[in-house]
Amino acid sequence: MAETGPFYHAAFVVRDLEQSMADYSAALGLSWARVLRRTALVRTAQGVITSQQAVTYSLQGPPYLELFQVQPEPSPWSKLGMHHIGTWAEDVKQQLDRLTALGFVRESAGVDETGQVVGFEYLTDPSGNRIEVLHRPTKQPMLERWLAGGDYH
Protein backbone atom coordinates (compact mmCIF):
# COMPACT_ATOMS: atom_id res chain seq x y z
CA MET A 1 0.00 0.00 0.00
CA ALA A 2 1.31 3.40 -0.90
CA GLU A 3 1.99 5.75 1.99
CA THR A 4 -0.85 8.24 2.31
CA GLY A 5 -1.69 11.23 4.40
CA PRO A 6 -4.63 11.08 6.72
CA PHE A 7 -7.30 10.67 3.97
CA TYR A 8 -7.30 7.23 2.37
CA HIS A 9 -10.85 6.23 1.42
CA ALA A 10 -14.37 7.40 0.65
CA ALA A 11 -17.35 5.25 1.61
CA PHE A 12 -20.84 4.84 0.20
CA VAL A 13 -23.85 2.96 1.56
CA VAL A 14 -25.52 1.04 -1.26
CA ARG A 15 -28.80 -0.82 -1.72
CA ASP A 16 -27.28 -3.94 -3.32
CA LEU A 17 -23.59 -4.55 -2.60
CA GLU A 18 -22.88 -7.02 -5.42
CA GLN A 19 -24.75 -4.91 -8.00
CA SER A 20 -22.90 -1.76 -6.90
CA MET A 21 -19.58 -3.61 -7.16
CA ALA A 22 -20.48 -4.57 -10.74
CA ASP A 23 -21.65 -1.02 -11.53
CA TYR A 24 -18.46 0.63 -10.22
CA SER A 25 -16.33 -2.01 -11.93
CA ALA A 26 -17.98 -1.15 -15.25
CA ALA A 27 -17.96 2.61 -14.69
CA LEU A 28 -14.52 3.06 -13.11
CA GLY A 29 -12.61 -0.12 -13.90
CA LEU A 30 -12.44 -1.11 -10.23
CA SER A 31 -11.90 -4.58 -8.84
CA TRP A 32 -12.79 -5.56 -5.30
CA ALA A 33 -11.54 -7.20 -2.14
CA ARG A 34 -13.46 -10.27 -1.02
CA VAL A 35 -16.72 -9.14 0.63
CA LEU A 36 -16.26 -9.02 4.38
CA ARG A 37 -19.33 -10.27 6.24
CA ARG A 38 -19.13 -9.81 9.98
CA THR A 39 -21.08 -9.12 13.12
CA ALA A 40 -19.94 -6.07 15.04
CA LEU A 41 -21.00 -4.14 18.12
CA VAL A 42 -21.57 -0.46 17.39
CA ARG A 43 -22.14 2.34 19.89
CA THR A 44 -24.83 4.71 18.61
CA ALA A 45 -26.81 7.54 20.20
CA GLN A 46 -29.49 4.91 20.96
CA GLY A 47 -27.02 2.60 22.72
CA VAL A 48 -24.96 -0.38 21.59
CA ILE A 49 -26.41 -2.34 18.68
CA THR A 50 -25.35 -5.54 16.93
CA SER A 51 -24.61 -4.84 13.27
CA GLN A 52 -24.59 -7.48 10.52
CA GLN A 53 -22.16 -5.94 8.03
CA ALA A 54 -21.30 -6.62 4.42
CA VAL A 55 -18.51 -4.38 3.14
CA THR A 56 -15.80 -4.27 0.50
CA TYR A 57 -12.96 -2.01 -0.68
CA SER A 58 -11.72 -1.31 -4.17
CA LEU A 59 -8.33 -2.85 -4.80
CA GLN A 60 -7.31 0.33 -6.58
CA GLY A 61 -6.20 3.17 -4.35
CA PRO A 62 -5.47 5.02 -2.27
CA PRO A 63 -7.83 6.65 -2.14
CA TYR A 64 -9.98 3.53 -2.01
CA LEU A 65 -13.71 3.25 -2.53
CA GLU A 66 -15.52 1.43 0.30
CA LEU A 67 -19.02 0.05 -0.20
CA PHE A 68 -21.36 -0.86 2.68
CA GLN A 69 -24.60 -2.79 2.32
CA VAL A 70 -27.45 -0.66 3.69
CA GLN A 71 -28.73 -1.70 7.15
CA PRO A 72 -31.90 -0.95 9.13
CA GLU A 73 -32.11 1.89 11.68
CA PRO A 74 -30.53 2.67 14.12
CA SER A 75 -27.40 1.56 12.26
CA PRO A 76 -25.01 4.28 11.13
CA TRP A 77 -25.29 2.64 7.66
CA SER A 78 -29.07 3.05 7.26
CA LYS A 79 -29.10 5.85 4.66
CA LEU A 80 -28.04 5.39 1.05
CA GLY A 81 -25.34 7.54 -0.51
CA MET A 82 -22.06 9.14 0.51
CA HIS A 83 -21.30 8.02 4.04
CA HIS A 84 -17.86 9.14 5.19
CA ILE A 85 -14.28 10.04 4.45
CA GLY A 86 -11.86 7.59 6.08
CA THR A 87 -8.79 8.96 7.82
CA TRP A 88 -5.76 7.52 9.58
CA ALA A 89 -4.53 8.73 12.95
CA GLU A 90 -1.32 7.79 14.69
CA ASP A 91 -2.88 8.90 17.98
CA VAL A 92 -6.67 8.46 17.88
CA LYS A 93 -7.37 10.25 21.17
CA GLN A 94 -5.37 13.28 20.06
CA GLN A 95 -7.19 13.33 16.69
CA LEU A 96 -10.62 12.98 18.34
CA ASP A 97 -9.79 15.80 20.77
CA ARG A 98 -8.59 17.98 17.88
CA LEU A 99 -11.70 17.35 15.80
CA THR A 100 -14.13 17.89 18.68
CA ALA A 101 -12.38 21.21 19.42
CA LEU A 102 -13.15 22.14 15.79
CA GLY A 103 -16.86 21.44 16.33
CA PHE A 104 -17.06 17.82 15.18
CA VAL A 105 -19.40 15.60 17.22
CA ARG A 106 -18.62 11.98 18.08
CA GLU A 107 -21.45 9.98 16.52
CA SER A 108 -20.80 6.25 16.67
CA ALA A 109 -18.00 3.72 17.07
CA GLY A 110 -17.10 0.06 16.83
CA VAL A 111 -16.83 -1.31 20.38
CA ASP A 112 -16.08 -4.54 22.22
CA GLU A 113 -18.28 -6.27 24.82
CA THR A 114 -17.09 -3.84 27.52
CA GLY A 115 -17.94 -0.74 25.43
CA GLN A 116 -14.28 0.05 24.71
CA VAL A 117 -13.74 1.51 21.22
CA VAL A 118 -11.86 -1.10 19.18
CA GLY A 119 -12.56 -0.25 15.57
CA PHE A 120 -13.67 2.89 13.88
CA GLU A 121 -15.00 6.12 15.31
CA TYR A 122 -17.33 8.36 13.26
CA LEU A 123 -17.59 12.08 13.85
CA THR A 124 -19.85 14.57 12.10
CA ASP A 125 -18.82 18.07 11.18
CA PRO A 126 -21.07 21.09 11.81
CA SER A 127 -22.70 20.52 8.38
CA GLY A 128 -23.51 16.87 9.17
CA ASN A 129 -20.79 15.27 7.05
CA ARG A 130 -18.99 12.29 8.53
CA ILE A 131 -15.31 11.49 9.07
CA GLU A 132 -14.04 8.08 10.19
CA VAL A 133 -10.93 7.96 12.36
CA LEU A 134 -8.90 4.74 12.43
CA HIS A 135 -5.67 3.92 14.26
CA ARG A 136 -3.08 3.54 11.50
CA PRO A 137 -0.59 1.31 13.41
CA THR A 138 -3.21 -1.40 14.03
CA LYS A 139 -5.74 -1.00 11.20
CA GLN A 140 -3.48 -0.37 8.20
CA PRO A 141 -1.82 -3.82 8.41
CA MET A 142 -5.29 -5.42 8.66
CA LEU A 143 -6.42 -3.52 5.56
CA GLU A 144 -3.28 -4.46 3.63
CA ARG A 145 -3.74 -8.15 4.52
CA TRP A 146 -7.39 -8.05 3.36
CA LEU A 147 -6.60 -6.24 0.10
CA ALA A 148 -3.91 -8.88 -0.60
CA GLY A 149 -6.55 -11.62 -0.34
CA GLY A 150 -6.26 -12.53 3.34
CA ASP A 151 -8.55 -12.07 6.30
CA TYR A 152 -9.34 -8.75 7.94
CA HIS A 153 -8.31 -9.32 11.56
VOFI-990437 format. One line per field, with one value per atom (N, C-alpha, C): residue in one letter; atom name; chain; x, y, z; residue number from 1. Coordinates in nm, 2 decimals. Example, Ala and Ser with C-alpha at 12.3 -4.5 7.8 and 13.67 -1.06 7.14 Angstrom:
// residues 2
aa A, A, A, S, S, S
at N, CA, C, N, CA, C
ch A, A, A, A, A, A
x 1.32, 1.23, 1.32, 1.28, 1.37, 1.29
y -0.57, -0.45, -0.33, -0.22, -0.11, 0.00
z 0.78, 0.78, 0.78, 0.71, 0.71, 0.79
i 1, 1, 1, 2, 2, 2
//
This chain:
// residues 153
aa M, M, M, A, A, A, E, E, E, T, T, T, G, G, G, P, P, P, F, F, F, Y, Y, Y, H, H, H, A, A, A, A, A, A, F, F, F, V, V, V, V, V, V, R, R, R, D, D, D, L, L, L, E, E, E, Q, Q, Q, S, S, S, M, M, M, A, A, A, D, D, D, Y, Y, Y, S, S, S, A, A, A, A, A, A, L, L, L, G, G, G, L, L, L, S, S, S, W, W, W, A, A, A, R, R, R, V, V, V, L, L, L, R, R, R, R, R, R, T, T, T, A, A, A, L, L, L, V, V, V, R, R, R, T, T, T, A, A, A, Q, Q, Q, G, G, G, V, V, V, I, I, I, T, T, T, S, S, S, Q, Q, Q, Q, Q, Q, A, A, A, V, V, V, T, T, T, Y, Y, Y, S, S, S, L, L, L, Q, Q, Q, G, G, G, P, P, P, P, P, P, Y, Y, Y, L, L, L, E, E, E, L, L, L, F, F, F, Q, Q, Q, V, V, V, Q, Q, Q, P, P, P, E, E, E, P, P, P, S, S, S, P, P, P, W, W, W, S, S, S, K, K, K, L, L, L, G, G, G, M, M, M, H, H, H, H, H, H, I, I, I, G, G, G, T, T, T, W, W, W, A, A, A, E, E, E, D, D, D, V, V, V, K, K, K, Q, Q, Q, Q, Q, Q, L, L, L, D, D, D, R, R, R, L, L, L, T, T, T, A, A, A, L, L, L, G, G, G, F, F, F, V, V, V, R, R, R, E, E, E, S, S, S, A, A, A, G, G, G, V, V, V, D, D, D, E, E, E, T, T, T, G, G, G, Q, Q, Q, V, V, V, V, V, V, G, G, G, F, F, F, E, E, E, Y, Y, Y, L, L, L, T, T, T, D, D, D, P, P, P, S, S, S, G, G, G, N, N, N, R, R, R, I, I, I, E, E, E, V, V, V, L, L, L, H, H, H, R, R, R, P, P, P, T, T, T, K, K, K, Q, Q, Q, P, P, P, M, M, M, L, L, L, E, E, E, R, R, R, W, W, W, L, L, L, A, A, A, G, G, G, G, G, G, D, D, D, Y, Y, Y, H, H, H
at N, CA, C, N, CA, C, N, CA, C, N, CA, C, N, CA, C, N, CA, C, N, CA, C, N, CA, C, N, CA, C, N, CA, C, N, CA, C, N, CA, C, N, CA, C, N, CA, C, N, CA, C, N, CA, C, N, CA, C, N, CA, C, N, CA, C, N, CA, C, N, CA, C, N, CA, C, N, CA, C, N, CA, C, N, CA, C, N, CA, C, N, CA, C, N, CA, C, N, CA, C, N, CA, C, N, CA, C, N, CA, C, N, CA, C, N, CA, C, N, CA, C, N, CA, C, N, CA, C, N, CA, C, N, CA, C, N, CA, C, N, CA, C, N, CA, C, N, CA, C, N, CA, C, N, CA, C, N, CA, C, N, CA, C, N, CA, C, N, CA, C, N, CA, C, N, CA, C, N, CA, C, N, CA, C, N, CA, C, N, CA, C, N, CA, C, N, CA, C, N, CA, C, N, CA, C, N, CA, C, N, CA, C, N, CA, C, N, CA, C, N, CA, C, N, CA, C, N, CA, C, N, CA, C, N, CA, C, N, CA, C, N, CA, C, N, CA, C, N, CA, C, N, CA, C, N, CA, C, N, CA, C, N, CA, C, N, CA, C, N, CA, C, N, CA, C, N, CA, C, N, CA, C, N, CA, C, N, CA, C, N, CA, C, N, CA, C, N, CA, C, N, CA, C, N, CA, C, N, CA, C, N, CA, C, N, CA, C, N, CA, C, N, CA, C, N, CA, C, N, CA, C, N, CA, C, N, CA, C, N, CA, C, N, CA, C, N, CA, C, N, CA, C, N, CA, C, N, CA, C, N, CA, C, N, CA, C, N, CA, C, N, CA, C, N, CA, C, N, CA, C, N, CA, C, N, CA, C, N, CA, C, N, CA, C, N, CA, C, N, CA, C, N, CA, C, N, CA, C, N, CA, C, N, CA, C, N, CA, C, N, CA, C, N, CA, C, N, CA, C, N, CA, C, N, CA, C, N, CA, C, N, CA, C, N, CA, C, N, CA, C, N, CA, C, N, CA, C, N, CA, C, N, CA, C, N, CA, C, N, CA, C, N, CA, C, N, CA, C, N, CA, C, N, CA, C, N, CA, C, N, CA, C, N, CA, C, N, CA, C, N, CA, C, N, CA, C, N, CA, C, N, CA, C, N, CA, C, N, CA, C, N, CA, C, N, CA, C, N, CA, C, N, CA, C
ch A, A, A, A, A, A, A, A, A, A, A, A, A, A, A, A, A, A, A, A, A, A, A, A, A, A, A, A, A, A, A, A, A, A, A, A, A, A, A, A, A, A, A, A, A, A, A, A, A, A, A, A, A, A, A, A, A, A, A, A, A, A, A, A, A, A, A, A, A, A, A, A, A, A, A, A, A, A, A, A, A, A, A, A, A, A, A, A, A, A, A, A, A, A, A, A, A, A, A, A, A, A, A, A, A, A, A, A, A, A, A, A, A, A, A, A, A, A, A, A, A, A, A, A, A, A, A, A, A, A, A, A, A, A, A, A, A, A, A, A, A, A, A, A, A, A, A, A, A, A, A, A, A, A, A, A, A, A, A, A, A, A, A, A, A, A, A, A, A, A, A, A, A, A, A, A, A, A, A, A, A, A, A, A, A, A, A, A, A, A, A, A, A, A, A, A, A, A, A, A, A, A, A, A, A, A, A, A, A, A, A, A, A, A, A, A, A, A, A, A, A, A, A, A, A, A, A, A, A, A, A, A, A, A, A, A, A, A, A, A, A, A, A, A, A, A, A, A, A, A, A, A, A, A, A, A, A, A, A, A, A, A, A, A, A, A, A, A, A, A, A, A, A, A, A, A, A, A, A, A, A, A, A, A, A, A, A, A, A, A, A, A, A, A, A, A, A, A, A, A, A, A, A, A, A, A, A, A, A, A, A, A, A, A, A, A, A, A, A, A, A, A, A, A, A, A, A, A, A, A, A, A, A, A, A, A, A, A, A, A, A, A, A, A, A, A, A, A, A, A, A, A, A, A, A, A, A, A, A, A, A, A, A, A, A, A, A, A, A, A, A, A, A, A, A, A, A, A, A, A, A, A, A, A, A, A, A, A, A, A, A, A, A, A, A, A, A, A, A, A, A, A, A, A, A, A, A, A, A, A, A, A, A, A, A, A, A, A, A, A, A, A, A, A, A, A, A, A, A, A, A, A, A, A, A, A, A, A, A, A, A, A, A, A, A, A, A, A, A, A, A, A, A, A, A, A, A, A, A
x 0.08, 0.00, 0.09, 0.06, 0.13, 0.11, 0.21, 0.20, 0.10, 0.01, -0.08, -0.08, -0.14, -0.17, -0.29, -0.35, -0.46, -0.58, -0.61, -0.73, -0.69, -0.77, -0.73, -0.85, -0.97, -1.09, -1.21, -1.30, -1.44, -1.53, -1.64, -1.74, -1.88, -1.94, -2.08, -2.16, -2.29, -2.38, -2.47, -2.48, -2.55, -2.67, -2.76, -2.88, -2.84, -2.76, -2.73, -2.58, -2.50, -2.36, -2.30, -2.34, -2.29, -2.32, -2.44, -2.47, -2.39, -2.37, -2.29, -2.14, -2.09, -1.96, -1.95, -2.05, -2.05, -2.06, -2.15, -2.16, -2.04, -1.97, -1.85, -1.73, -1.73, -1.63, -1.65, -1.77, -1.80, -1.77, -1.81, -1.80, -1.65, -1.58, -1.45, -1.34, -1.37, -1.26, -1.21, -1.29, -1.24, -1.26, -1.17, -1.19, -1.20, -1.24, -1.28, -1.21, -1.19, -1.15, -1.27, -1.24, -1.35, -1.44, -1.57, -1.67, -1.65, -1.64, -1.63, -1.77, -1.80, -1.93, -1.90, -1.95, -1.91, -2.02, -2.02, -2.11, -2.02, -2.07, -1.99, -2.09, -2.03, -2.10, -2.07, -2.17, -2.16, -2.23, -2.15, -2.21, -2.28, -2.41, -2.48, -2.55, -2.61, -2.68, -2.79, -2.84, -2.95, -2.89, -2.76, -2.70, -2.62, -2.58, -2.50, -2.59, -2.56, -2.64, -2.55, -2.61, -2.54, -2.56, -2.45, -2.46, -2.41, -2.50, -2.46, -2.41, -2.28, -2.22, -2.17, -2.19, -2.13, -2.06, -1.93, -1.85, -1.74, -1.70, -1.58, -1.51, -1.38, -1.30, -1.25, -1.24, -1.17, -1.03, -0.97, -0.83, -0.75, -0.80, -0.73, -0.74, -0.63, -0.62, -0.48, -0.45, -0.55, -0.56, -0.67, -0.78, -0.87, -0.92, -1.00, -1.15, -1.23, -1.37, -1.42, -1.49, -1.55, -1.70, -1.76, -1.90, -1.96, -2.06, -2.14, -2.28, -2.32, -2.46, -2.55, -2.66, -2.75, -2.80, -2.82, -2.87, -2.99, -3.07, -3.19, -3.15, -3.23, -3.21, -3.20, -3.13, -3.05, -2.91, -2.88, -2.74, -2.69, -2.56, -2.50, -2.51, -2.53, -2.53, -2.67, -2.77, -2.91, -2.95, -2.87, -2.91, -2.82, -2.88, -2.80, -2.73, -2.61, -2.53, -2.40, -2.34, -2.21, -2.22, -2.12, -2.13, -2.02, -1.89, -1.79, -1.66, -1.57, -1.43, -1.35, -1.27, -1.19, -1.05, -1.01, -0.88, -0.80, -0.67, -0.58, -0.54, -0.51, -0.45, -0.35, -0.23, -0.13, -0.17, -0.24, -0.29, -0.44, -0.52, -0.67, -0.72, -0.68, -0.74, -0.70, -0.58, -0.54, -0.62, -0.64, -0.72, -0.86, -0.92, -1.06, -1.07, -0.98, -0.98, -0.97, -0.88, -0.86, -0.99, -1.05, -1.17, -1.29, -1.30, -1.41, -1.39, -1.27, -1.24, -1.27, -1.28, -1.32, -1.47, -1.54, -1.69, -1.74, -1.66, -1.71, -1.77, -1.87, -1.94, -1.92, -1.88, -1.86, -2.00, -2.01, -2.14, -2.16, -2.07, -2.08, -1.94, -1.93, -1.80, -1.82, -1.72, -1.71, -1.65, -1.72, -1.68, -1.67, -1.61, -1.61, -1.72, -1.72, -1.83, -1.83, -1.72, -1.71, -1.74, -1.77, -1.79, -1.67, -1.55, -1.43, -1.42, -1.39, -1.37, -1.26, -1.29, -1.19, -1.17, -1.26, -1.26, -1.25, -1.36, -1.37, -1.43, -1.42, -1.50, -1.54, -1.68, -1.73, -1.76, -1.73, -1.76, -1.83, -1.92, -1.99, -1.94, -1.92, -1.88, -2.01, -1.99, -2.11, -2.21, -2.17, -2.27, -2.34, -2.29, -2.35, -2.27, -2.16, -2.08, -1.99, -1.96, -1.90, -1.75, -1.67, -1.53, -1.51, -1.44, -1.40, -1.26, -1.23, -1.09, -1.05, -0.94, -0.89, -0.74, -0.70, -0.57, -0.48, -0.39, -0.31, -0.22, -0.15, -0.06, -0.13, -0.26, -0.32, -0.41, -0.48, -0.57, -0.51, -0.41, -0.35, -0.29, -0.22, -0.18, -0.30, -0.41, -0.53, -0.58, -0.59, -0.64, -0.55, -0.42, -0.33, -0.34, -0.36, -0.37, -0.50, -0.61, -0.74, -0.73, -0.67, -0.66, -0.57, -0.48, -0.39, -0.46, -0.58, -0.66, -0.67, -0.62, -0.63, -0.75, -0.75, -0.86, -0.83, -0.94, -0.93, -0.95, -0.83, -0.83, -0.70
y -0.12, 0.00, 0.12, 0.22, 0.34, 0.42, 0.49, 0.57, 0.69, 0.72, 0.82, 0.92, 1.03, 1.12, 1.07, 1.16, 1.11, 1.06, 1.11, 1.07, 0.95, 0.84, 0.72, 0.65, 0.68, 0.62, 0.71, 0.68, 0.74, 0.62, 0.64, 0.53, 0.56, 0.47, 0.48, 0.37, 0.40, 0.30, 0.27, 0.14, 0.10, 0.01, 0.00, -0.08, -0.23, -0.26, -0.39, -0.40, -0.46, -0.45, -0.52, -0.64, -0.70, -0.62, -0.57, -0.49, -0.36, -0.30, -0.18, -0.21, -0.32, -0.36, -0.37, -0.44, -0.46, -0.32, -0.23, -0.10, -0.02, -0.02, 0.06, 0.00, -0.13, -0.20, -0.16, -0.16, -0.12, 0.03, 0.12, 0.26, 0.31, 0.25, 0.31, 0.21, 0.09, -0.01, -0.07, -0.06, -0.11, -0.26, -0.32, -0.46, -0.45, -0.56, -0.56, -0.66, -0.62, -0.72, -0.81, -0.93, -1.03, -0.96, -0.98, -0.91, -0.96, -0.87, -0.90, -0.90, -1.02, -1.03, -1.06, -0.97, -0.98, -0.92, -0.97, -0.91, -0.82, -0.70, -0.61, -0.54, -0.50, -0.41, -0.27, -0.19, -0.05, 0.04, 0.14, 0.23, 0.34, 0.37, 0.47, 0.56, 0.67, 0.75, 0.68, 0.57, 0.49, 0.38, 0.37, 0.26, 0.17, 0.06, -0.04, -0.13, -0.14, -0.23, -0.34, -0.45, -0.55, -0.53, -0.52, -0.48, -0.60, -0.65, -0.75, -0.67, -0.68, -0.59, -0.67, -0.61, -0.66, -0.54, -0.55, -0.44, -0.49, -0.40, -0.43, -0.30, -0.31, -0.20, -0.23, -0.12, -0.13, -0.17, -0.25, -0.29, -0.17, -0.08, 0.03, 0.15, 0.21, 0.32, 0.32, 0.41, 0.50, 0.62, 0.70, 0.67, 0.55, 0.47, 0.35, 0.39, 0.31, 0.33, 0.21, 0.24, 0.14, 0.14, 0.02, 0.00, -0.07, -0.02, -0.09, -0.12, -0.24, -0.28, -0.20, -0.14, -0.07, -0.16, -0.10, -0.17, -0.10, -0.16, -0.09, 0.00, 0.10, 0.19, 0.10, 0.14, 0.27, 0.26, 0.17, 0.16, 0.29, 0.31, 0.43, 0.41, 0.29, 0.26, 0.24, 0.32, 0.31, 0.40, 0.49, 0.59, 0.57, 0.56, 0.54, 0.66, 0.64, 0.75, 0.77, 0.88, 0.91, 0.90, 0.83, 0.80, 0.87, 0.85, 0.91, 0.92, 1.00, 1.00, 0.93, 0.83, 0.76, 0.82, 0.84, 0.90, 0.81, 0.82, 0.75, 0.85, 0.79, 0.87, 0.79, 0.85, 0.78, 0.77, 0.88, 0.89, 0.93, 0.83, 0.85, 0.94, 0.93, 1.03, 1.17, 1.19, 1.33, 1.38, 1.29, 1.33, 1.36, 1.28, 1.30, 1.43, 1.45, 1.58, 1.70, 1.69, 1.80, 1.83, 1.72, 1.74, 1.79, 1.74, 1.79, 1.94, 1.98, 2.12, 2.21, 2.14, 2.21, 2.21, 2.15, 2.14, 2.01, 1.91, 1.78, 1.71, 1.63, 1.56, 1.41, 1.34, 1.20, 1.13, 1.05, 1.00, 0.85, 0.77, 0.62, 0.56, 0.44, 0.37, 0.22, 0.15, 0.01, -0.02, -0.11, -0.13, -0.28, -0.31, -0.45, -0.47, -0.59, -0.63, -0.54, -0.47, -0.38, -0.24, -0.21, -0.07, 0.00, -0.06, 0.00, 0.02, 0.13, 0.15, 0.06, -0.02, -0.11, -0.10, -0.03, -0.03, 0.12, 0.16, 0.29, 0.38, 0.51, 0.61, 0.71, 0.74, 0.84, 0.96, 1.07, 1.21, 1.28, 1.37, 1.46, 1.60, 1.67, 1.81, 1.89, 2.02, 2.11, 2.11, 2.06, 2.05, 1.91, 1.82, 1.69, 1.58, 1.62, 1.53, 1.45, 1.32, 1.23, 1.20, 1.19, 1.15, 1.02, 0.93, 0.81, 0.82, 0.79, 0.80, 0.65, 0.61, 0.47, 0.49, 0.40, 0.39, 0.33, 0.41, 0.35, 0.24, 0.24, 0.13, -0.01, -0.01, -0.14, -0.17, -0.07, -0.10, -0.11, -0.03, -0.04, -0.18, -0.25, -0.38, -0.48, -0.46, -0.54, -0.52, -0.39, -0.35, -0.41, -0.39, -0.45, -0.60, -0.67, -0.82, -0.85, -0.78, -0.80, -0.78, -0.66, -0.62, -0.72, -0.79, -0.89, -1.03, -1.04, -1.16, -1.24, -1.19, -1.25, -1.21, -1.24, -1.21, -1.07, -1.00, -0.88, -0.90, -0.91, -0.93, -0.88
z 0.00, 0.00, 0.00, -0.08, -0.09, 0.04, 0.08, 0.20, 0.16, 0.25, 0.23, 0.35, 0.33, 0.44, 0.52, 0.59, 0.67, 0.59, 0.48, 0.40, 0.31, 0.32, 0.24, 0.17, 0.21, 0.14, 0.15, 0.06, 0.06, 0.07, 0.14, 0.16, 0.12, 0.06, 0.02, 0.08, 0.12, 0.16, 0.03, 0.00, -0.13, -0.10, -0.19, -0.17, -0.19, -0.30, -0.33, -0.35, -0.26, -0.26, -0.39, -0.42, -0.54, -0.67, -0.68, -0.80, -0.81, -0.69, -0.69, -0.72, -0.68, -0.72, -0.87, -0.93, -1.07, -1.14, -1.09, -1.15, -1.15, -1.03, -1.02, -1.10, -1.11, -1.19, -1.34, -1.39, -1.53, -1.55, -1.45, -1.47, -1.45, -1.35, -1.31, -1.33, -1.37, -1.39, -1.26, -1.15, -1.02, -1.01, -0.93, -0.88, -0.73, -0.67, -0.53, -0.44, -0.32, -0.21, -0.19, -0.14, -0.10, -0.01, -0.03, 0.06, 0.20, 0.30, 0.44, 0.50, 0.55, 0.62, 0.77, 0.86, 1.00, 1.08, 1.21, 1.31, 1.40, 1.42, 1.50, 1.60, 1.72, 1.81, 1.78, 1.78, 1.74, 1.84, 1.90, 1.99, 1.91, 1.93, 1.86, 1.97, 1.92, 2.02, 2.09, 2.03, 2.10, 2.18, 2.19, 2.27, 2.18, 2.24, 2.16, 2.08, 1.95, 1.87, 1.81, 1.77, 1.69, 1.54, 1.47, 1.33, 1.24, 1.15, 1.05, 0.93, 0.91, 0.80, 0.68, 0.57, 0.44, 0.38, 0.36, 0.31, 0.22, 0.13, 0.05, 0.02, -0.03, -0.07, -0.21, -0.29, -0.42, -0.39, -0.49, -0.48, -0.53, -0.61, -0.66, -0.55, -0.53, -0.43, -0.38, -0.28, -0.23, -0.32, -0.30, -0.21, -0.27, -0.17, -0.20, -0.20, -0.26, -0.25, -0.16, -0.06, 0.03, 0.01, 0.00, -0.02, 0.10, 0.16, 0.27, 0.22, 0.25, 0.23, 0.33, 0.28, 0.37, 0.48, 0.60, 0.71, 0.77, 0.85, 0.91, 1.03, 1.05, 1.17, 1.29, 1.40, 1.41, 1.37, 1.27, 1.23, 1.16, 1.18, 1.11, 0.96, 0.91, 0.77, 0.71, 0.76, 0.73, 0.61, 0.57, 0.47, 0.35, 0.23, 0.10, 0.07, 0.00, -0.05, 0.01, -0.01, 0.05, 0.20, 0.26, 0.40, 0.48, 0.44, 0.52, 0.44, 0.49, 0.45, 0.55, 0.51, 0.61, 0.63, 0.75, 0.78, 0.88, 0.87, 0.96, 1.07, 1.18, 1.29, 1.36, 1.39, 1.47, 1.61, 1.66, 1.80, 1.79, 1.81, 1.79, 1.89, 2.02, 2.12, 2.08, 2.04, 2.01, 1.89, 1.79, 1.67, 1.71, 1.79, 1.83, 1.91, 2.00, 2.08, 1.98, 1.88, 1.79, 1.71, 1.66, 1.58, 1.66, 1.79, 1.87, 1.90, 1.92, 1.94, 1.82, 1.70, 1.58, 1.56, 1.65, 1.63, 1.58, 1.56, 1.52, 1.64, 1.61, 1.72, 1.70, 1.81, 1.81, 1.79, 1.69, 1.65, 1.69, 1.64, 1.67, 1.66, 1.71, 1.71, 1.72, 1.66, 1.68, 1.82, 1.90, 2.04, 2.07, 2.18, 2.22, 2.33, 2.39, 2.48, 2.60, 2.64, 2.75, 2.72, 2.59, 2.54, 2.50, 2.51, 2.47, 2.32, 2.27, 2.12, 2.07, 1.97, 1.92, 1.77, 1.70, 1.56, 1.51, 1.44, 1.39, 1.49, 1.46, 1.53, 1.43, 1.42, 1.33, 1.40, 1.34, 1.39, 1.27, 1.31, 1.21, 1.23, 1.11, 1.12, 1.14, 1.16, 1.18, 1.07, 0.95, 0.84, 0.83, 0.92, 0.92, 0.84, 0.78, 0.70, 0.80, 0.76, 0.85, 0.82, 0.92, 0.91, 0.99, 0.94, 1.02, 1.06, 1.19, 1.24, 1.27, 1.21, 1.24, 1.29, 1.38, 1.43, 1.32, 1.26, 1.15, 1.19, 1.31, 1.34, 1.35, 1.39, 1.40, 1.28, 1.23, 1.12, 0.98, 0.95, 0.82, 0.78, 0.88, 0.84, 0.81, 0.89, 0.87, 0.73, 0.69, 0.56, 0.45, 0.46, 0.36, 0.35, 0.46, 0.45, 0.37, 0.40, 0.34, 0.19, 0.15, 0.01, -0.07, 0.00, -0.06, -0.07, -0.02, -0.03, 0.10, 0.21, 0.33, 0.41, 0.54, 0.63, 0.69, 0.73, 0.79, 0.94, 1.01, 1.16, 1.21
i 1, 1, 1, 2, 2, 2, 3, 3, 3, 4, 4, 4, 5, 5, 5, 6, 6, 6, 7, 7, 7, 8, 8, 8, 9, 9, 9, 10, 10, 10, 11, 11, 11, 12, 12, 12, 13, 13, 13, 14, 14, 14, 15, 15, 15, 16, 16, 16, 17, 17, 17, 18, 18, 18, 19, 19, 19, 20, 20, 20, 21, 21, 21, 22, 22, 22, 23, 23, 23, 24, 24, 24, 25, 25, 25, 26, 26, 26, 27, 27, 27, 28, 28, 28, 29, 29, 29, 30, 30, 30, 31, 31, 31, 32, 32, 32, 33, 33, 33, 34, 34, 34, 35, 35, 35, 36, 36, 36, 37, 37, 37, 38, 38, 38, 39, 39, 39, 40, 40, 40, 41, 41, 41, 42, 42, 42, 43, 43, 43, 44, 44, 44, 45, 45, 45, 46, 46, 46, 47, 47, 47, 48, 48, 48, 49, 49, 49, 50, 50, 50, 51, 51, 51, 52, 52, 52, 53, 53, 53, 54, 54, 54, 55, 55, 55, 56, 56, 56, 57, 57, 57, 58, 58, 58, 59, 59, 59, 60, 60, 60, 61, 61, 61, 62, 62, 62, 63, 63, 63, 64, 64, 64, 65, 65, 65, 66, 66, 66, 67, 67, 67, 68, 68, 68, 69, 69, 69, 70, 70, 70, 71, 71, 71, 72, 72, 72, 73, 73, 73, 74, 74, 74, 75, 75, 75, 76, 76, 76, 77, 77, 77, 78, 78, 78, 79, 79, 79, 80, 80, 80, 81, 81, 81, 82, 82, 82, 83, 83, 83, 84, 84, 84, 85, 85, 85, 86, 86, 86, 87, 87, 87, 88, 88, 88, 89, 89, 89, 90, 90, 90, 91, 91, 91, 92, 92, 92, 93, 93, 93, 94, 94, 94, 95, 95, 95, 96, 96, 96, 97, 97, 97, 98, 98, 98, 99, 99, 99, 100, 100, 100, 101, 101, 101, 102, 102, 102, 103, 103, 103, 104, 104, 104, 105, 105, 105, 106, 106, 106, 107, 107, 107, 108, 108, 108, 109, 109, 109, 110, 110, 110, 111, 111, 111, 112, 112, 112, 113, 113, 113, 114, 114, 114, 115, 115, 115, 116, 116, 116, 117, 117, 117, 118, 118, 118, 119, 119, 119, 120, 120, 120, 121, 121, 121, 122, 122, 122, 123, 123, 123, 124, 124, 124, 125, 125, 125, 126, 126, 126, 127, 127, 127, 128, 128, 128, 129, 129, 129, 130, 130, 130, 131, 131, 131, 132, 132, 132, 133, 133, 133, 134, 134, 134, 135, 135, 135, 136, 136, 136, 137, 137, 137, 138, 138, 138, 139, 139, 139, 140, 140, 140, 141, 141, 141, 142, 142, 142, 143, 143, 143, 144, 144, 144, 145, 145, 145, 146, 146, 146, 147, 147, 147, 148, 148, 148, 149, 149, 149, 150, 150, 150, 151, 151, 151, 152, 152, 152, 153, 153, 153
//
